Amino acid sequence: MFAKILPTYMKTSLYKFLLLVAVLLTLHACKKDDDNAVADDRAENLLGLGESAEDILSDDIYRTLVVELVYSTGFRPEQQTIDNFRTFLNQRVNKPGGIQFIETVIPAPEGAPYTTQEIREIEGANRTHYTNEDEIAVYVFFANGNASGDTASTVTLGTAYRNTSIVIYQETLQSLDVDRFLVEATTLRHEFGHLLGLVNIVNDDIHPTDHEDPDNNKHCVVEDCLMFFASTIPSTIPNPTDEDIPKLDPLCLEDLRAKGGK
């Protein structure tokens, strides 16, 4: 009844106003839905350290592993390191769909030395592959700077900080007077071992009291194991003429097999 007694120009104006409101509400709803979609797409890669160990190791849900190597010019890992890491993964994970390596070159981030929060922000801005359908994705950033906690006597070579996220402090690594391949390969394997839940990261190892170091928790007590805390400390890295990368000890291997690994 109200619309019938309005002049024509008023009815037209009212119609345009209501149409504008409807469009704005639709746009707002779409943006909110898009934001939620982005969050949902990344949710599986924003979990705590070790929480995707079984998903990475087994083929129960994910049949393919995608490893994204992210770096800026001058900080690419050596090809030998990449090839060696591929061999390591093939020996440990059950992925009948295969293991894919993808390299992403980015502009050099600013702000080093980096805090963990800054490393997370760099990942958010540059990571391109996320866990999806039957693929689980792992992100490795080879940083163009050092860790914020470094001192004159202690440095950090790498950190696994989420369920599928690793940073290798490549600038620090490149500055060391040690064999480049040896330190890269050892650090990369060690940090990936943490993604696989070693040692007792989420309190689900089958024999934690037998090999978790009580003085350096989440590491192996066996001194020649890859997961020994000192395996990535520069002063304890093997002599450059020693090409043996530390191996996983039998109990670490048993823990991986219990979660679906080889």
Backbone torsions as a table, in degrees:
resi	resn	phi	psi	omega
1	MET	NA	-41.7	-177.9
2	PHE	-61.7	-41.9	-178.3
3	ALA	-66.1	-28.5	-176.5
4	LYS	-71.2	-26.5	-175.9
5	ILE	-98.3	-1.4	176.6
6	LEU	-76.9	144.3	173.3
7	PRO	-62.0	158.0	-177.0
8	THR	-58.9	-42.3	-177.1
9	TYR	-66.6	-32.1	178.3
10	MET	-72.0	-39.0	178.0
11	LYS	-62.8	-38.7	178.8
12	THR	-65.0	-43.4	179.7
13	SER	-64.2	-42.3	179.6
14	LEU	-63.3	-41.0	179.2
15	TYR	-61.8	-44.5	-179.7
16	LYS	-64.2	-39.0	-179.8
17	PHE	-64.2	-47.0	-179.5
18	LEU	-64.3	-36.9	178.2
19	LEU	-64.4	-41.6	179.0
20	LEU	-62.7	-44.3	178.4
21	VAL	-59.9	-43.2	-179.8
22	ALA	-62.3	-41.9	179.3
23	VAL	-64.3	-45.0	179.9
24	LEU	-62.2	-41.9	178.4
25	LEU	-63.8	-38.6	178.8
26	THR	-65.6	-44.1	179.0
27	LEU	-62.4	-42.2	179.0
28	HIS	-61.8	-43.5	-179.7
29	ALA	-64.7	-40.5	179.9
30	CYS	-64.1	-43.0	179.9
31	LYS	-63.0	-42.3	179.0
32	LYS	-63.5	-42.0	178.6
33	ASP	-64.1	-40.6	178.5
34	ASP	-62.6	-43.6	179.3
35	ASP	-60.7	-42.8	178.9
36	ASN	-65.3	-36.2	179.3
37	ALA	-64.1	-42.1	177.5
38	VAL	-61.8	-45.0	179.6
39	ALA	-61.7	-42.6	179.8
40	ASP	-64.4	-39.5	-179.9
41	ASP	-62.5	-30.6	-175.4
42	ARG	-101.7	-4.3	-172.5
43	ALA	-58.1	-38.3	-177.6
44	GLU	-70.1	-12.2	179.8
45	ASN	-109.7	14.5	-179.4
46	LEU	-120.3	29.7	-178.2
47	LEU	-94.8	175.9	-178.9
48	GLY	-75.3	160.6	-179.5
49	LEU	-57.8	131.7	177.1
50	GLY	87.2	-10.5	-174.9
51	GLU	-73.5	-14.3	178.0
52	SER	-111.5	18.0	-177.6
53	ALA	-55.6	-49.7	-178.8
54	GLU	-65.9	-36.7	179.1
55	ASP	-65.1	-36.2	178.6
56	ILE	-73.3	-40.6	-173.8
57	LEU	-77.3	-40.1	-171.7
58	SER	-99.9	172.5	174.8
59	ASP	-110.0	21.2	-178.5
60	ASP	-62.0	-41.2	-178.2
61	ILE	-118.5	-47.5	-175.3
62	TYR	-109.3	124.1	-176.2
63	ARG	-99.6	-7.8	-179.4
64	THR	-132.1	142.8	175.2
65	LEU	-114.7	126.4	176.0
66	VAL	-110.8	124.2	178.4
67	VAL	-111.2	114.6	179.1
68	GLU	-98.5	118.3	177.2
69	LEU	-98.5	118.5	-175.4
70	VAL	-115.2	131.0	-179.0
71	TYR	-160.6	162.2	173.3
72	SER	-102.9	167.9	-176.1
73	THR	-55.2	130.4	179.3
74	GLY	95.6	-4.4	-175.7
75	PHE	-125.1	19.0	176.1
76	ARG	-68.8	137.3	174.5
77	PRO	-67.0	159.5	179.7
78	GLU	-66.1	149.3	179.6
79	GLN	-60.3	-35.6	178.3
80	GLN	-61.8	-36.5	177.6
81	THR	-64.2	-45.0	-179.9
82	ILE	-63.7	-46.3	-179.8
83	ASP	-62.7	-41.7	-179.9
84	ASN	-65.8	-37.9	-179.9
85	PHE	-67.6	-38.0	176.7
86	ARG	-59.9	-43.2	178.2
87	THR	-62.1	-44.2	178.8
88	PHE	-58.1	-45.4	-178.9
89	LEU	-66.2	-42.7	179.6
90	ASN	-61.6	-28.5	179.0
91	GLN	-77.4	-21.8	-170.2
92	ARG	-112.3	-32.6	-172.0
93	VAL	-107.7	148.1	176.9
94	ASN	-98.2	97.8	180.0
95	LYS	-134.5	87.6	-178.2
96	PRO	-62.1	-22.0	177.1
97	GLY	-80.7	-6.6	176.5
98	GLY	100.3	172.7	178.0
99	ILE	-118.9	122.1	-178.6
100	GLN	-109.0	135.5	174.0
101	PHE	-108.5	128.6	178.9
102	ILE	-124.3	131.0	-179.4
103	GLU	-107.9	130.5	-179.4
104	THR	-122.3	116.2	179.3
105	VAL	-95.3	127.5	-176.6
106	ILE	-123.3	158.7	171.6
107	PRO	-60.5	145.8	-177.2
108	ALA	-61.4	118.5	177.4
109	PRO	-64.2	156.1	177.0
110	GLU	-107.9	162.0	173.5
111	GLY	111.5	2.2	178.6
112	ALA	-64.2	148.7	0.6
113	PRO	-68.5	148.2	-171.2
114	TYR	-96.7	135.6	168.5
115	THR	-83.8	166.2	177.8
116	THR	-61.6	-37.5	178.9
117	GLN	-63.6	-39.4	178.0
118	GLU	-66.4	-36.3	176.6
119	ILE	-64.0	-39.8	177.1
120	ARG	-63.5	-39.8	-179.6
121	GLU	-67.6	-37.8	176.8
122	ILE	-63.3	-41.3	176.6
123	GLU	-61.1	-47.2	-179.2
124	GLY	-58.5	-33.0	-177.4
125	ALA	-85.3	-20.7	-170.0
126	ASN	-125.8	-16.0	179.4
127	ARG	-66.7	135.1	-177.8
128	THR	-115.6	-14.7	-177.0
129	HIS	-121.1	129.3	-179.1
130	TYR	-128.1	158.0	178.9
131	THR	-58.9	130.7	-174.0
132	ASN	-155.6	132.8	178.3
133	GLU	52.4	-114.7	-177.8
134	ASP	-103.3	19.3	178.1
135	GLU	-114.5	132.4	171.7
136	ILE	-108.2	133.4	-173.8
137	ALA	-112.2	139.5	176.0
138	VAL	-121.6	137.9	-177.0
139	TYR	-112.1	131.0	176.2
140	VAL	-128.6	116.9	179.4
141	PHE	-102.7	122.7	175.9
142	PHE	-95.4	98.8	-167.4
143	ALA	-74.2	144.6	177.4
144	ASN	-89.2	26.1	179.7
145	GLY	-160.5	-178.2	-177.4
146	ASN	-104.9	175.7	-179.7
147	ALA	-81.4	147.1	-175.1
148	SER	-65.3	-23.7	-177.9
149	GLY	-87.3	2.1	-178.4
150	ASP	-64.3	147.0	176.0
151	THR	-127.2	-176.3	179.4
152	ALA	-66.6	-22.7	-175.8
153	SER	-113.8	-15.9	-179.4
154	THR	-134.4	137.4	178.4
155	VAL	-134.2	157.3	176.1
156	THR	-105.2	127.8	179.9
157	LEU	-93.1	-26.8	-179.3
158	GLY	-167.4	159.7	178.9
159	THR	-148.4	132.6	168.7
160	ALA	-96.4	118.6	-168.6
161	TYR	-122.9	-5.6	171.6
162	ARG	-143.3	-178.1	-176.9
163	ASN	-66.6	-24.5	178.6
164	THR	-137.3	30.1	-174.8
165	SER	-131.6	132.6	179.6
166	ILE	-135.3	144.0	167.6
167	VAL	-120.7	133.9	172.1
168	ILE	-110.9	122.8	-178.4
169	TYR	-81.6	82.5	-169.5
170	GLN	-65.4	-36.8	179.1
171	GLU	-61.7	-43.3	177.0
172	THR	-63.1	-46.5	-178.3
173	LEU	-59.2	-42.9	-178.7
174	GLN	-68.0	-20.6	-177.7
175	SER	-83.8	-9.8	-176.1
176	LEU	-78.7	147.4	178.8
177	ASP	-91.4	60.7	178.3
178	VAL	-138.9	170.3	178.9
179	ASP	-61.9	122.3	-174.0
180	ARG	-59.4	-49.8	-178.5
181	PHE	-61.4	-43.5	-176.4
182	LEU	-60.8	-46.1	-176.4
183	VAL	-73.5	-36.2	177.0
184	GLU	-64.4	-50.9	-175.8
185	ALA	-64.1	-41.6	-179.7
186	THR	-65.7	-46.0	-178.8
187	THR	-63.7	-44.7	-178.8
188	LEU	-63.1	-44.6	178.4
189	ARG	-64.5	-43.0	-178.5
190	HIS	-60.6	-48.3	-178.6
191	GLU	-67.6	-35.6	176.6
192	PHE	-66.8	-32.2	175.4
193	GLY	-58.4	-34.9	176.3
194	HIS	-67.6	-37.4	175.4
195	LEU	-60.5	-31.9	180.0
196	LEU	-81.6	5.8	174.5
197	GLY	93.8	3.8	-178.3
198	LEU	-88.8	135.3	-3.2
199	VAL	-108.8	120.9	177.7
200	ASN	57.4	38.6	-176.0
201	ILE	-57.0	-45.3	-179.7
202	VAL	-112.5	29.4	175.5
203	ASN	56.5	40.7	-179.6
204	ASP	-127.1	12.5	176.0
205	ASP	-69.2	154.2	-175.8
206	ILE	-83.3	-24.2	177.9
207	HIS	-135.1	57.6	-173.8
208	PRO	-62.1	-38.0	-176.7
209	THR	-71.1	-16.4	-178.5
210	ASP	-83.0	-24.3	-176.7
211	HIS	-144.2	3.5	172.5
212	GLU	-82.4	129.7	-177.5
213	ASP	-71.4	116.2	-179.0
214	PRO	-66.4	-21.8	-180.0
215	ASP	-93.2	-15.9	179.2
216	ASN	-140.4	76.5	-172.3
217	ASN	-58.3	153.8	-176.6
218	LYS	71.0	15.8	175.3
219	HIS	-130.7	163.3	-176.5
220	CYS	-87.9	143.2	-179.5
221	VAL	-79.6	-15.5	-178.7
222	VAL	-76.8	119.9	-169.4
223	GLU	-65.8	-28.3	-179.4
224	ASP	-99.7	14.8	177.6
225	CYS	-84.9	148.5	176.4
226	LEU	-55.5	-32.6	-175.0
227	MET	-93.3	10.0	172.3
228	PHE	-65.9	139.6	-172.6
229	PHE	-57.7	-31.0	-174.6
230	ALA	-87.6	0.7	-176.3
231	SER	-66.2	-19.7	178.3
232	THR	-119.0	21.3	173.4
233	ILE	-91.9	121.7	-173.1
234	PRO	-48.9	-42.3	-176.4
235	SER	-68.9	-15.5	-179.0
236	THR	-110.8	4.0	177.0
237	ILE	-66.4	139.1	-176.2
238	PRO	-55.6	160.7	177.5
239	ASN	-55.1	140.5	-178.1
240	PRO	-53.9	-23.6	179.7
241	THR	-81.5	-9.8	-179.9
242	ASP	-91.3	109.8	-175.9
243	GLU	-90.0	5.6	-179.2
244	ASP	-81.3	111.7	171.4
245	ILE	-76.7	137.0	-179.9
246	PRO	-54.1	140.7	179.1
247	LYS	-96.9	162.2	172.9
248	LEU	-76.5	135.5	-179.0
249	ASP	-74.8	165.0	-175.2
250	PRO	-55.9	-37.3	-178.8
251	LEU	-72.7	-33.7	173.8
252	CYS	-63.7	-43.4	178.5
253	LEU	-63.3	-38.2	178.9
254	GLU	-63.7	-39.0	177.6
255	ASP	-63.9	-40.0	179.1
256	LEU	-66.6	-40.6	179.3
257	ARG	-66.2	-33.6	179.3
258	ALA	-65.5	-21.2	179.7
259	LYS	-101.4	11.2	176.0
260	GLY	104.8	2.9	179.1
261	GLY	-82.7	-178.8	-179.8
262	LYS	-89.9	NA	NA
